[in-house]
Amino acid sequence: MKNNQSTARTLRKNQTEAEKILWQKLRRRQLYGLRFQRQVAIGNYIADFMCYEAKLIIEVDGGQHNHPTVERYDHYRTMWLQEQGYTVIRFWNQDVLKRMDNVLEGILMHVPPSLSLPRGGGRGLSF
């Protein structure tokens, strides 16, 4: 776990452009007051973004995720995270860079209703 913590710290310092841009929208509870963290070690994996209260993990993927070996790794990783009770959603870098409103709406669609988020307006939907 300590090695994962060190790797997570390194990843936070070396974010991709898409991760930087999404983080600007998620940090400081800007999205409906949800607290997101970035590059979070969980088990043997590191999640790009995680909201513990929503049990939600967001992954931002580049083209390397199209490779069959990486696709297989992502599949097993996602299965393990889901077994731990998390919902895992993925967005392509290009979606984050060019369609941020769709990405943020997609994130909100995966927030459990038990968190009683206001829908259809108000704080968080003025992306």
Helices and strands as residue ranges (DSSP letters): H 2-13, H 17-26, G 27-29, E 37-42, E 45-51, E 56-61, G 63-66, H 68-83, E 87-92, H 93-98, H 100-109, G 113-115
